[in-house]
Amino acid sequence: MSETGFKYSILASGSSGNSFYLESNQKKILVDAGLSGKKITSLLAEIDRKPEDLDAILVTHEHVDHIHGVGVLARKHQLDIYANEKTWQAMEKKLGVIPVEQKHIFERGRVLTFGDLDVESFGVSHDAADPQFYRFMKDGKSFVMLTDTGYVSDRLAGMIEHADAYLIESNHDIEILRAGSYAWNLKQRILSDKGHLSNEDGAEAMIRCLGHQTKKSTSVTYRRKIISRNWLI
């Protein structure tokens, strides 16, 4: 590839599974693999990519809709897996046996370099052991991925503001959720500070973060699959 920036695809987004793909000139990275290994392989094929070409899988947190296919992909294709220490502790038994040389610690607040790509992790408020998401940086450009969080604090907004592009999840309309058929404890979880952003809060977070150089923002709804493929220039 001769283009500047990143190429990315939202492979899947929803309660049935989440997975995000990003590549630079030198590296191909998957963030989460919340569907079966077979399904992830099929979704990658839709964008003309193969799991054996991946350089790493970054994990955001241990919920099954984010890690379901991580173990099988790691074993089948000898892929390196990155997560922070508490997430590893919470998900390790769910993944099955993974060779120690493929297991890597990526603590929140750190920046790791993958070839021509710098990746910064940042913590969020969600009901998991130590959830974190990522800012991808290359050639003075940055892309922020932020989905599962109950709210966006002023500190977090300041950390991720002025990126060139964003992927932010909005989960629900508050009044529709309250009037809906979900069990009350599930409604409480979604509405809590460790749940998911409402549509209103998601829009407000985007307004706070967007800068003059922001060229694209994508908001995904939690319960539908979206296929999106774009260049950031």
Salt bridges, closest charged atoms under 4 A:
GLU23 OE1 - ARG49 NE 2.63
ASP32 OD2 - HIS66 ND1 2.66
GLU52 OE1 - HIS77 ND1 3.90
ASP55 OD1 - LYS27 NZ 3.86
ASP65 OD2 - HIS66 NE2 3.76
ASP80 OD1 - HIS104 NE2 3.23
GLU92 OE2 - LYS103 NZ 2.11
ASP116 OD2 - LYS138 NZ 3.97
GLU120 OE1 - ARG135 NE 3.74
ASP127 OD1 - HIS63 NE2 3.90
ASP127 OD1 - HIS126 NE2 3.49
ASP127 OD2 - ARG189 NE 2.57
ASP130 OD1 - ARG108 NE 3.02
ASP139 OD2 - LYS138 NZ 2.43
ASP148 OD2 - HIS61 NE2 3.56
ASP148 OD2 - HIS66 NE2 3.15
ASP148 OD2 - HIS126 NE2 3.55
ASP154 OD1 - ARG208 NH2 2.85
GLU161 OE1 - HIS162 NE2 3.64
ASP164 OD1 - LYS215 NZ 3.34
GLU169 OE1 - HIS196 ND1 2.88
GLU175 OE2 - ARG178 NH1 3.31
GLU204 OE1 - ARG208 NH1 3.21
